[in-house]
Amino acid sequence: MKKTIIDLFEESVSKYSNNTFMLEKVHESFLPTTYAKTKELALNFGAGLSAIGLKKGDHLSILSEGRNMWIIGELALFYAGGVNVPLSIKLEESNDLLFRLIHADVKILLISARQLSKIRAIKDKLPNITHIILFDKIEKYEDREVYYEDIYKLGEEYLKNNRVSFLEIGRSIRNEDIATITYTSGTTADPKGVVLTHRNYTANVEQSLSCITIPSSWRMLIILPLDHCFAHVVGFYIMIASGATVATVQAGKTGMDTLKNIPINIKEVKPHILLSVPALAKSFRKNIENAVKAKGPIVESIFKFGLKCSYIYNKDGWNRGSGLSFLLFPIVFIIKRLILKKVASAMGGELQFFVGGGALLDKELQRFYYALGIPMYQGYGLSEATPVISTNIPARHRLGSSGILVKPMELKIVDGDGRELPVGSAGEIVIKGENVMAGYWKNPKATAETVKDGWLYTGDLGHMTKEGFLYVQGRFKSLLISSDGEKYSPEEIEEMLVSQSKIIQQVMLHNNQNPYTIAVIVADSSSANSREELVKLVWDEIEKYKGKGVYSGMFPERWLPATFILADEPFTEQNKMINSTMKMVRSKVEEAYRERIDFAYTPEGKNIFNKYNIK
């Protein structure tokens, strides 16, 4: 059955034509745009693209902050038969943008004024780009630059004589036609372009909606960048399928200004659902705790007591109130009504739940939001799967897990030789379904290594429980190997070291067939008066997991760091140690600290008070 993104959109326009689809803050308030109006805008803009020479199958890129024109632009280029190559606004280096634009054969660029300087710096190296269409009015237009309203007006004229033939372009798109080429974050030498078809997207929308129902009255505030696959499918395509409303965060003059607008916009939009990543969830929690603290020590004490009782009562969500914990129900009920519910109003007052897209979301963070009555349901996926593979949902959830599988989709857990493992065994997560990508753009070798007989080898380590919950434990391909050949995943240990410590801010474990494991640690230096004191404080945090420490027995001691390296600076996107999805790029950290890693395996280096850590 034919089901392209255009089919999905038009079906919803016919059902929900007068519903508000988009909300965007213009000047002082959020203004609505209906489904019917969005279609009109997309058709006119798409016709304008055809008028300036866009042919079916041509590639365009969108480089902009989240806004109505981002979504209209994508729908418009689909109506015109184009392929979107969405670009992250976090790409700062000219060579990062240059590689993608050249590699993906981009002909037309849709861009915001804030991002224009990045393109002007490399425009002379992009002769194949015919038009740079700006979403904002600027004072001076340079070569090939044009304001989008001019293209829109061209489209209105074009439709007067070519409406039938233009509409036929959108209708002629087939399921297997390419919709987007989404570049991975570049944890290897060159980023790979994930080719996703129209059916990949509509199939994943259907799969996602097999788990969750979105009422047409619900509002989503999209916080994540719109180039993210997760923001595409869960941010606006499942909302379109449900006739619901999508709001975008008001862009500030800088990235920091935009971040500051998020809590303000949450109160204005009053969303029912939010997408989140661990970094944002931690930031929201900090805001909530600061607001409680400001109300004085009595309120803060009641709040902490309420959280403690709720944690005991809620357990892992699915088993809340079981055993003797049911005795706490009256206390939890009263505290939730008096304190926790009021705190939750800081998130707009209508929020039903978050959906978290990161594979490893701190369980304690999940328990915190669960106690407030706005659960953070962990999901799992990757761009190559368009991206949703599993998710926790209100009806079925288990804190700490990545949830139940979407349907229809097959999943198996395999060992290093590709043999399927029994339920409960950890191995590589492998999936099959209509959401599996068509391949990597111009990279048949990487495609053949990743997709075999229709099965997508995710490179992630995980296991399934007999109850049907998926647990993602880290990267299958980045397992640490000890000197005796034992393999283990570092991510869970790293996550725990950071989440349970106020001093350890970031950590990377390393062991490549070495006699012991070491850690590269970013520490909060403000917590100590000297380097020696800082080294001792960090070591005390690690020791908590050993011997008779408070967390002993959580992990085998042989996997824990025997020594550590104090990092010179935090792991960031700027130094390439964090990618655009906020995941650590292990190879970059190892490269930066290669000399000190080697030194840590010497007798002198094993001493935590060594020359590098103390200097």
C-alpha positions as CSV (number, residue, x, y, z in Angstrom):
1,M,0.0,0.0,0.0
2,K,1.3,3.4,-1.0
3,K,2.0,5.6,2.1
4,T,4.4,8.5,1.6
5,I,4.9,11.5,3.9
6,I,2.7,13.5,1.5
7,D,0.0,10.8,1.8
8,L,0.3,10.9,5.6
9,F,0.1,14.8,5.6
10,E,-2.8,15.0,3.2
11,E,-4.9,12.4,5.0
12,S,-4.5,14.5,8.2
13,V,-5.3,17.8,6.5
14,S,-8.6,16.2,5.2
15,K,-9.5,15.0,8.7
16,Y,-8.2,17.9,10.8
17,S,-8.2,20.9,8.5
18,N,-9.2,23.4,11.1
19,N,-7.1,22.0,13.9
20,T,-4.1,24.0,14.9
21,F,-1.0,22.3,13.6
22,M,1.8,24.8,14.3
23,L,2.5,27.3,17.1
24,E,5.3,29.8,16.7
25,K,6.1,32.8,18.9
26,V,6.0,36.0,17.0
27,H,6.8,39.1,19.0
28,E,5.0,38.5,22.4
29,S,2.8,35.5,21.8
30,F,2.4,32.1,20.1
31,L,0.4,32.3,16.9
32,P,-1.5,29.3,15.5
33,T,-1.4,27.9,11.9
34,T,-4.1,25.3,11.0
35,Y,-3.5,22.1,9.0
36,A,-5.3,23.6,6.0
37,K,-3.2,26.8,6.0
38,T,0.0,24.7,6.4
39,K,-0.9,22.8,3.2
40,E,-1.5,26.0,1.3
41,L,1.8,27.5,2.5
42,A,3.7,24.2,1.6
43,L,2.1,24.0,-1.8
44,N,3.0,27.6,-2.7
45,F,6.6,27.3,-1.5
46,G,7.0,23.9,-3.1
47,A,5.7,25.4,-6.4
48,G,8.2,28.2,-6.1
49,L,11.0,25.6,-5.7
50,S,9.8,24.0,-9.0
51,A,9.7,27.4,-10.6
52,I,13.4,28.0,-9.9
53,G,14.3,24.7,-11.4
54,L,14.0,22.0,-8.7
55,K,13.5,18.6,-10.3
56,K,12.1,15.4,-8.8
57,G,15.0,13.7,-6.9
58,D,17.1,16.9,-6.4
59,H,18.6,17.4,-3.0
60,L,18.0,20.4,-0.7
61,S,19.3,21.2,2.7
62,I,17.7,23.0,5.7
63,L,20.0,24.7,8.1
64,S,17.9,26.6,10.6
65,E,16.7,26.7,14.2
66,G,13.3,25.1,14.9
67,R,10.5,27.2,13.4
68,N,7.4,26.9,11.2
69,M,9.4,27.5,8.1
70,W,11.6,24.4,8.8
71,I,8.5,22.2,8.8
72,I,6.8,24.0,5.9
73,G,10.1,23.9,4.0
74,E,10.4,20.1,4.3
75,L,6.8,19.5,3.3
76,A,7.2,22.0,0.4
77,L,10.3,20.2,-1.0
78,F,8.5,16.8,-0.7
79,Y,5.6,18.2,-2.7
80,A,8.2,19.3,-5.3
81,G,9.7,15.8,-5.3
82,G,12.9,16.8,-3.5
83,V,15.1,15.1,-0.9
84,N,15.9,16.8,2.3
85,V,19.5,16.7,3.7
86,P,18.8,18.2,7.2
87,L,21.9,19.9,8.8
88,S,22.6,20.5,12.4
89,I,23.0,24.1,13.5
90,K,25.6,22.8,15.9
91,L,28.0,22.3,13.0
92,E,30.5,25.0,13.4
93,E,33.5,23.9,11.4
94,S,33.3,24.8,7.7
95,N,34.7,21.4,6.7
96,D,31.8,19.6,8.5
97,L,29.3,21.6,6.5
98,L,31.3,21.4,3.3
99,F,31.6,17.6,3.5
100,R,27.9,17.1,3.9
101,L,26.8,19.6,1.2
102,I,29.2,18.2,-1.4
103,H,28.9,14.6,-0.5
104,A,25.0,14.8,-0.6
105,D,24.9,16.7,-4.0
106,V,22.9,19.5,-2.5
107,K,21.5,22.0,-5.0
108,I,19.3,24.4,-3.0
109,L,19.8,25.5,0.6
110,L,17.0,26.8,2.9
111,I,18.6,28.7,5.8
112,S,18.0,31.1,8.7
113,A,19.8,34.5,8.9
114,R,21.7,33.3,12.0
115,Q,23.3,30.5,10.1
116,L,24.2,32.4,6.9
117,S,27.7,33.4,7.9
118,K,28.7,29.7,8.0
119,I,27.7,29.3,4.4
120,R,29.1,32.6,3.2
121,A,32.5,31.5,4.5
122,I,32.5,28.4,2.2
123,K,30.2,29.5,-0.6
124,D,33.0,29.8,-3.2
125,K,33.6,26.0,-2.7
126,L,29.9,25.2,-3.4
127,P,29.4,25.9,-7.1
128,N,26.6,23.3,-7.4
129,I,24.3,25.2,-5.0
130,T,22.1,27.4,-7.3
131,H,19.9,29.1,-4.6
132,I,20.4,30.0,-0.9
133,I,16.8,30.8,0.3
134,L,16.6,32.8,3.5
135,F,13.8,32.4,6.0
136,D,14.6,35.9,7.4
137,K,14.8,39.3,5.7
138,I,18.3,40.7,5.6
139,E,19.7,44.1,4.5
140,K,22.0,42.9,1.8
141,Y,21.7,39.8,-0.4
142,E,24.8,38.4,-2.0
143,D,25.3,36.1,-4.9
144,R,22.6,33.3,-5.1
145,E,20.8,34.5,-2.0
146,V,17.1,35.2,-2.0
147,Y,14.3,35.8,0.5
148,Y,11.8,33.0,0.8
149,E,8.8,35.3,0.3
150,D,10.0,35.9,-3.3
151,I,10.1,32.2,-3.9
152,Y,6.6,31.9,-2.3
153,K,5.3,34.6,-4.7
154,L,6.8,32.8,-7.7
155,G,5.0,29.7,-6.5
156,E,1.6,31.4,-6.4
157,E,2.1,32.5,-10.0
158,Y,3.4,29.1,-11.1
159,L,0.3,27.3,-9.6
160,K,-2.0,29.5,-11.7
161,N,-0.9,27.7,-14.9
162,N,0.7,24.5,-13.6
163,R,-1.4,23.4,-10.6
164,V,-2.4,20.0,-12.0
165,S,1.1,19.0,-13.1
166,F,2.7,20.3,-9.8
167,L,0.3,18.3,-7.6
168,E,1.1,15.2,-9.8
169,I,4.7,15.4,-8.6
170,G,3.8,14.8,-5.0
171,R,1.3,12.1,-5.9
172,S,4.0,10.3,-8.1
173,I,6.3,9.8,-5.1
174,R,6.5,6.1,-4.2
175,N,7.2,4.4,-0.8
176,E,10.8,3.5,-1.8
177,D,11.7,7.1,-2.9
178,I,14.2,8.8,-0.7
179,A,12.8,11.4,1.8
180,T,15.9,12.4,3.7
181,I,19.7,11.8,4.0
182,T,20.5,12.3,7.6
183,Y,24.2,12.4,8.5
184,T,25.4,10.6,11.6
185,S,27.4,12.5,14.2
186,G,30.8,11.5,12.9
187,T,32.2,9.3,15.6
188,T,34.4,7.8,12.9
189,A,36.5,9.6,10.3
190,D,33.7,10.9,8.0
191,P,30.0,11.0,8.9
192,K,27.7,8.6,7.1
193,G,24.6,9.7,5.3
194,V,21.6,7.6,6.5
195,V,19.2,7.2,3.5
196,L,15.6,7.1,4.8
197,T,12.7,6.6,2.4
198,H,9.2,7.9,2.6
199,R,8.0,4.5,3.8
200,N,10.7,4.3,6.4
201,Y,9.1,7.4,8.0
202,T,5.5,6.5,7.7
203,A,6.2,2.9,8.9
204,N,8.0,4.2,12.0
205,V,5.0,6.6,12.6
206,E,2.7,3.6,12.5
207,Q,5.1,1.6,14.7
208,S,5.3,4.4,17.3
209,L,1.6,4.8,17.4
210,S,1.2,1.0,18.1
211,C,2.6,1.8,21.5
212,I,1.1,5.2,22.3
213,T,-2.0,7.2,21.5
214,I,-1.8,11.0,21.0
215,P,-5.2,12.8,21.3
216,S,-5.7,15.5,18.7
217,S,-6.0,18.1,21.5
218,W,-2.4,17.5,22.7
219,R,0.4,20.0,22.2
220,M,4.1,19.2,21.8
221,L,6.9,21.7,22.3
222,I,9.8,20.5,20.2
223,I,13.0,21.3,22.2
224,L,15.3,19.1,20.2
225,P,16.8,20.3,16.9
226,L,14.5,19.5,14.0
227,D,17.3,17.8,12.0
228,H,17.3,15.0,14.5
229,C,15.5,11.9,13.3
230,F,13.8,11.5,16.7
231,A,12.4,15.1,16.5
232,H,11.2,14.3,12.9
233,V,9.2,11.2,13.7
234,V,8.1,11.7,17.3
235,G,8.3,15.5,17.2
236,F,6.1,16.3,14.3
237,Y,5.2,13.3,12.1
238,I,3.3,11.3,14.8
239,M,1.7,14.6,15.8
240,I,0.6,15.1,12.2
241,A,-0.8,11.6,12.0
242,S,-2.8,12.4,15.2
243,G,-4.1,15.8,14.2
244,A,-2.2,17.3,17.2
245,T,-0.3,20.6,17.6
246,V,3.4,21.2,17.3
247,A,5.1,24.3,18.9
248,T,8.8,25.3,18.4
249,V,11.1,27.0,20.9
250,Q,11.6,30.7,20.3
251,A,15.1,31.1,18.9
252,G,17.4,33.6,20.7
253,K,20.3,35.6,19.3
254,T,22.6,32.9,20.6
255,G,22.3,29.2,21.6
256,M,22.4,30.2,25.2
257,D,19.5,32.6,24.7
258,T,17.4,29.9,23.1
259,L,18.1,27.6,26.1
260,K,16.8,30.3,28.4
261,N,13.6,30.6,26.3
262,I,12.8,26.9,26.9
263,P,11.3,27.2,30.5
264,I,9.5,30.4,29.4
265,N,8.0,28.7,26.4
266,I,7.0,25.6,28.4
267,K,4.8,27.8,30.6
268,E,3.3,29.6,27.6
269,V,2.6,26.5,25.4
270,K,1.6,24.2,28.3
271,P,2.7,21.1,26.4
272,H,1.2,17.7,27.0
273,I,4.3,15.9,25.8
274,L,8.0,16.8,25.6
275,L,11.0,15.0,24.0
276,S,14.1,15.1,26.1
277,V,17.7,14.0,26.3
278,P,19.6,13.4,29.5
279,A,21.3,16.9,29.5
280,L,18.0,18.7,29.2
281,A,16.3,16.5,31.8
282,K,19.1,17.3,34.3
283,S,18.7,21.0,33.6
284,F,15.0,20.9,34.2
285,R,15.5,19.1,37.5
286,K,18.0,21.7,38.6
287,N,15.5,24.5,37.9
288,I,12.8,22.7,39.9
289,E,15.1,22.1,42.9
290,N,16.2,25.7,42.8
291,A,12.6,26.9,42.8
292,V,11.9,24.6,45.8
293,K,15.0,25.9,47.7
294,A,13.8,29.5,47.1
295,K,10.7,28.8,49.1
296,G,12.7,28.2,52.3
297,P,14.1,25.3,54.4
298,I,10.7,24.0,55.6
299,V,9.3,23.5,52.1
300,E,12.6,22.0,50.9
301,S,12.5,19.5,53.8
302,I,8.9,18.5,53.0
303,F,9.8,18.2,49.3
304,K,12.8,15.9,50.0
305,F,10.7,13.8,52.4
306,G,8.0,13.5,49.8
307,L,10.5,12.4,47.2
308,K,12.0,9.8,49.5
309,C,8.5,8.3,50.3
310,S,7.5,8.4,46.6
311,Y,10.7,6.6,45.6
312,I,10.0,3.8,48.1
313,Y,6.4,3.5,47.1
314,N,6.9,3.8,43.3
315,K,9.8,1.3,43.1
316,D,10.4,0.6,39.3
317,G,7.0,2.0,38.2
318,W,5.4,-1.2,37.1
319,N,5.5,-2.6,40.7
320,R,4.6,0.5,42.6
321,G,2.8,0.0,45.9
322,S,3.7,-3.7,46.0
323,G,4.6,-5.4,49.3
324,L,4.6,-3.3,52.4
325,S,5.2,-0.1,50.4
326,F,1.4,0.2,50.0
327,L,1.3,1.5,53.6
328,L,3.0,4.7,52.3
329,F,0.1,5.5,49.9
330,P,-1.7,8.0,52.1
331,I,1.6,10.0,52.7
332,V,2.5,9.9,49.0
333,F,-1.0,11.0,48.0
334,I,-1.1,13.9,50.4
335,I,2.5,15.1,49.6
336,K,1.8,14.8,45.9
337,R,-1.3,17.0,46.2
338,L,0.3,19.5,48.5
339,I,3.8,19.9,47.1
340,L,4.8,17.7,44.2
341,K,1.9,18.7,41.9
342,K,2.7,22.4,42.5
343,V,6.3,21.8,41.5
344,A,5.2,20.0,38.4
345,S,3.3,23.1,37.4
346,A,6.7,24.7,36.6
347,M,6.5,22.4,33.5
348,G,3.3,24.1,32.3
349,G,0.7,22.2,34.3
350,E,-0.6,20.0,31.4
351,L,2.5,17.8,30.9
352,Q,1.5,14.1,30.8
353,F,5.0,12.7,30.3
354,F,8.4,13.1,28.7
355,V,9.8,10.7,26.1
356,G,13.6,10.3,26.5
357,G,15.6,9.3,23.4
358,G,19.0,8.6,24.9
359,A,19.9,4.9,25.3
360,L,21.1,5.3,28.9
361,L,19.1,7.7,31.0
362,D,20.0,7.9,34.6
363,K,17.4,5.8,36.5
364,E,17.5,8.1,39.5
365,L,16.4,11.0,37.2
366,Q,13.5,8.8,36.0
367,R,12.5,8.2,39.6
368,F,12.6,11.9,40.3
369,Y,10.1,12.8,37.5
370,Y,8.0,9.8,38.2
371,A,7.6,11.0,41.8
372,L,6.4,14.4,40.4
373,G,3.7,12.7,38.4
374,I,5.3,13.6,35.0
375,P,7.1,10.3,34.1
376,M,10.1,10.3,31.8
377,Y,9.6,7.3,29.6
378,Q,12.8,6.0,28.2
379,G,12.9,5.0,24.6
380,Y,15.6,3.6,22.3
381,G,16.4,4.0,18.7
382,L,18.9,5.2,16.1
383,S,18.8,7.1,12.8
384,E,19.3,3.9,10.8
385,A,16.0,2.6,12.3
386,T,14.2,6.0,11.5
387,P,14.7,5.9,14.6
388,V,12.2,4.4,17.1
389,I,12.8,0.7,18.2
390,S,11.3,0.6,21.7
391,T,9.8,2.8,24.3
392,N,8.2,2.7,27.8
393,I,4.6,3.8,27.8
394,P,2.0,4.7,30.4
395,A,0.4,1.2,30.2
396,R,3.6,-0.7,30.3
397,H,6.8,0.7,31.7
398,R,9.8,-0.3,33.8
399,L,12.2,2.4,35.0
400,G,15.7,1.6,33.9
401,S,14.6,-0.3,30.8
402,S,14.3,1.0,27.2
403,G,10.7,-0.3,27.1
404,I,8.7,-2.6,24.9
405,L,9.2,-3.0,21.1
406,V,7.2,-1.1,18.6
407,K,5.0,-3.2,16.2
408,P,5.4,-4.7,13.7
409,M,9.2,-5.2,14.0
410,E,11.4,-8.2,14.7
411,L,14.3,-8.1,17.2
412,K,17.0,-10.6,18.1
413,I,20.1,-10.5,20.3
414,V,23.2,-12.0,18.7
415,D,26.8,-12.8,19.7
416,G,30.0,-11.6,17.9
417,D,29.5,-14.4,15.3
418,G,25.9,-13.4,14.6
419,R,24.4,-16.4,16.4
420,E,21.1,-15.7,18.2
421,L,21.2,-15.7,22.0
422,P,18.5,-16.9,24.4
423,V,16.3,-14.4,26.3
424,G,18.2,-12.7,29.1
425,S,21.6,-13.0,27.4
426,A,23.5,-9.8,26.4
427,G,24.6,-9.3,22.9
428,E,24.2,-7.0,19.8
429,I,20.7,-5.7,19.2
430,V,19.6,-6.6,15.6
431,I,16.3,-5.5,14.1
432,K,14.2,-6.1,11.0
433,G,11.2,-4.0,9.8
434,E,10.0,-1.4,7.3
435,N,11.8,1.2,9.4
436,V,15.3,-0.1,8.5
437,M,17.2,2.4,6.4
438,A,17.7,2.0,2.7
439,G,21.5,2.3,3.3
440,Y,24.3,4.8,3.6
441,W,24.6,7.4,0.8
442,K,27.5,6.6,-1.5
443,N,28.8,4.0,0.9
444,P,28.0,0.5,-0.2
445,K,30.8,-1.0,2.1
446,A,29.3,0.5,5.3
447,T,25.8,-0.5,4.2
448,A,26.8,-4.1,3.6
449,E,28.4,-4.2,7.1
450,T,25.4,-2.8,8.8
451,V,22.4,-4.2,7.0
452,K,22.5,-8.0,6.2
453,D,19.5,-9.8,4.7
454,G,17.2,-7.0,5.8
455,W,18.5,-7.1,9.4
456,L,20.0,-3.9,10.9
457,Y,23.0,-4.5,13.1
458,T,22.8,-1.6,15.6
459,G,26.2,-1.9,17.2
460,D,24.4,-1.6,20.6
461,L,24.7,-4.0,23.4
462,G,21.5,-5.1,25.2
463,H,19.2,-7.9,26.3
464,M,15.5,-8.7,26.4
465,T,13.6,-9.9,29.5
466,K,11.0,-12.6,29.4
467,E,8.4,-9.9,30.1
468,G,9.3,-8.2,26.8
469,F,11.4,-5.3,28.1
470,L,14.6,-4.2,26.3
471,Y,17.6,-3.1,28.3
472,V,20.3,-1.2,26.4
473,Q,23.6,-1.5,28.1
474,G,26.0,0.5,25.9
475,R,27.9,0.0,22.7
476,F,28.5,-3.6,21.6
477,K,31.4,-2.6,19.5
478,S,33.1,-0.5,22.2
479,L,33.3,-3.2,24.8
480,L,36.4,-3.0,26.9
481,I,38.6,-6.1,26.9
482,S,40.8,-7.0,29.9
483,S,44.2,-8.8,29.6
484,D,42.5,-12.2,30.1
485,G,40.1,-11.6,27.2
486,E,37.0,-10.8,29.3
487,K,34.7,-8.3,27.7
488,Y,32.5,-5.8,29.5
489,S,30.5,-2.7,28.7
490,P,31.8,0.6,30.2
491,E,28.7,2.8,29.8
492,E,26.7,1.6,32.9
493,I,29.7,2.1,35.1
494,E,30.4,5.5,33.6
495,E,26.8,6.6,34.0
496,M,26.7,5.5,37.7
497,L,30.0,7.2,38.5
498,V,28.7,10.5,37.1
499,S,25.1,10.3,38.5
500,Q,26.1,9.3,42.0
501,S,28.9,11.9,42.4
502,K,28.9,15.7,42.8
503,I,32.6,15.8,41.9
504,I,32.9,13.5,38.8
505,Q,31.2,15.3,35.9
506,Q,32.3,13.2,33.0
507,V,34.2,9.9,32.7
508,M,35.6,7.5,30.1
509,L,36.8,4.1,31.1
510,H,39.6,2.5,29.1
511,N,40.9,-1.1,28.9
512,N,42.3,-2.6,25.6
513,Q,43.7,-5.9,26.8
514,N,45.5,-4.2,29.6
515,P,46.2,-5.6,33.1
516,Y,43.7,-3.1,34.7
517,T,41.1,-0.5,33.8
518,I,41.8,3.2,34.0
519,A,39.5,6.3,33.8
520,V,39.8,9.7,32.2
521,I,37.8,12.0,34.5
522,V,36.5,15.5,34.2
523,A,36.2,16.7,37.9
524,D,34.6,19.7,39.5
525,S,37.8,21.5,40.7
526,S,35.8,24.1,42.7
527,S,35.1,21.3,45.3
528,A,38.8,21.3,46.4
529,N,41.5,23.7,47.5
530,S,44.4,22.0,45.8
531,R,45.1,19.4,43.1
532,E,46.1,16.9,45.8
533,E,42.8,17.3,47.5
534,L,40.9,17.0,44.2
535,V,42.7,13.8,43.3
536,K,41.9,12.4,46.8
537,L,38.2,13.4,46.5
538,V,37.9,11.8,43.1
539,W,39.5,8.6,44.3
540,D,37.1,8.5,47.3
541,E,34.2,8.5,44.8
542,I,35.7,5.5,43.0
543,E,36.4,3.7,46.2
544,K,32.7,3.8,47.1
545,Y,32.2,0.9,44.6
546,K,34.9,-1.3,46.1
547,G,35.4,-3.3,49.3
548,K,32.9,-2.1,51.9
549,G,32.0,1.1,50.0
550,V,28.3,2.2,49.9
551,Y,28.0,1.0,46.3
552,S,30.2,-2.1,46.6
553,G,28.9,-5.2,44.7
554,M,27.3,-3.1,42.0
555,F,30.0,-4.0,39.5
556,P,32.8,-6.6,39.5
557,E,35.8,-4.8,41.1
558,R,38.1,-6.0,38.2
559,W,36.1,-3.7,35.9
560,L,36.5,-0.6,38.1
561,P,39.3,1.9,37.5
562,A,42.6,1.0,39.3
563,T,43.8,4.6,38.6
564,F,42.7,7.6,36.7
565,I,43.7,10.6,34.7
566,L,42.4,14.1,35.5
567,A,41.2,15.6,32.2
568,D,42.5,19.1,31.2
569,E,39.1,20.3,30.1
570,P,35.5,19.0,29.8
571,F,34.5,16.8,26.9
572,T,32.6,19.1,24.5
573,E,31.4,19.4,20.9
574,Q,34.0,22.0,20.3
575,N,36.9,19.7,21.1
576,K,35.1,16.8,19.3
577,M,34.9,14.6,22.4
578,I,31.1,14.9,22.4
579,N,29.0,14.5,19.2
580,S,25.9,16.4,18.3
581,T,23.6,13.9,20.0
582,M,25.6,14.5,23.2
583,K,27.3,11.1,23.2
584,M,31.0,10.7,24.0
585,V,33.3,10.0,21.1
586,R,35.6,7.5,22.8
587,S,38.2,7.6,20.0
588,K,38.7,11.4,20.3
589,V,39.2,11.2,24.1
590,E,41.7,8.3,23.7
591,E,43.5,10.3,21.0
592,A,43.7,13.4,23.2
593,Y,45.0,11.5,26.2
594,R,47.1,8.8,24.4
595,E,50.4,9.7,26.1
596,R,48.8,9.8,29.6
597,I,46.8,6.6,29.0
598,D,50.1,4.8,28.2
599,F,51.7,6.4,31.3
600,A,48.9,5.2,33.5
601,Y,50.0,1.6,32.8
602,T,53.4,2.2,34.3
603,P,54.2,1.8,38.0
604,E,54.6,5.6,38.4
605,G,51.4,6.3,36.4
606,K,49.3,3.9,38.5
607,N,49.9,6.1,41.5
608,I,47.0,8.5,41.5
609,F,49.2,11.3,42.8
610,N,51.4,11.2,39.7
611,K,53.1,14.1,38.0
612,Y,50.2,14.7,35.5
613,N,47.4,14.6,38.0
614,I,49.2,16.9,40.5
615,K,50.8,19.5,38.1
